[in-house]
Amino acid sequence: LGEDDMNTLTVRNFALLRDRAGRDQEQIQTDATSALALFAELIDRHGTEDPRGHCKVAINDVMVDWDAPLNEGDTVLLFPPVAGG
């Protein structure tokens, strides 16, 4: 894939995901076309296990499914599972 196939996205990490990434926000260039593909790429990048089954994702402040498409300039928010009682 060439440079034209890359999107620049802002990723915001929360709680456990922020701790693993070492930052609460990062701007990345990616060829990922869905939220799930981006999440897999970030798991590889940050060397963490995949908790996706319990995570939530939002694009541009709207909660979406993992198969939601990504577009240039999107802000992707990743929320890990929340413990509590």
Residue pairs with C-beta under 8 A, 6 or more apart in sequence:
1 31
5 31
6 29
6 30
6 31
7 29
7 30
7 31
7 32
7 70
7 71
7 72
7 73
7 74
8 27
8 28
8 29
8 72
8 73
9 27
9 28
9 29
9 30
9 38
9 70
9 72
9 73
9 74
9 75
9 76
10 25
10 26
10 27
10 74
10 75
10 76
11 25
11 26
11 27
11 28
11 38
11 42
11 75
11 76
11 77
11 78
12 24
12 25
12 75
12 76
12 77
12 78
13 20
13 21
13 23
13 24
13 25
13 26
13 78
14 24
14 77
14 78
14 79
14 80
15 79
15 80
15 82
16 51
16 80
16 81
17 48
17 55
17 78
17 79
17 80
18 24
20 46
20 47
20 48
21 42
21 46
22 46
30 38
30 41
30 70
32 38
32 40
32 41
32 70
33 69
33 70
34 66
34 67
34 68
34 69
34 70
35 57
35 59
35 64
35 65
35 66
35 67
35 68
35 70
35 76
36 52
36 66
36 67
37 70
38 70
38 76
39 50
39 52
39 55
39 57
39 66
39 78
40 50
42 78
43 49
43 50
51 80
51 81
52 66
54 80
54 81
55 78
55 79
55 80
55 81
56 63
56 78
56 79
57 63
57 64
57 65
57 66
57 68
57 76
57 77
57 78
57 79
58 64
58 76
58 77
58 79
59 68
59 70
59 74
59 75
59 76
59 77
60 74
60 75
61 75
61 77
70 76
